[in-house]
């Protein structure tokens, strides 16, 4: 093979290798950026779930207390009716 051709092909090979390395670095940067964004999304979703869980828990606790108060009221009314019932 001609020495000039070998040098030319060697130079082209090096250019291709450099371009491949550049694309790999760029891909790595993109992957790291996406990884960071995924962590942000996961953190936001976790916070949303925790807040929603707390809100739901507070809502059901209030409903339980309301129901419990209503049952106590019914119980007292029944007791009063039974005490005031003629024999």
Secondary structure as UniProt FT lines:
FT   HELIX           3..84
//
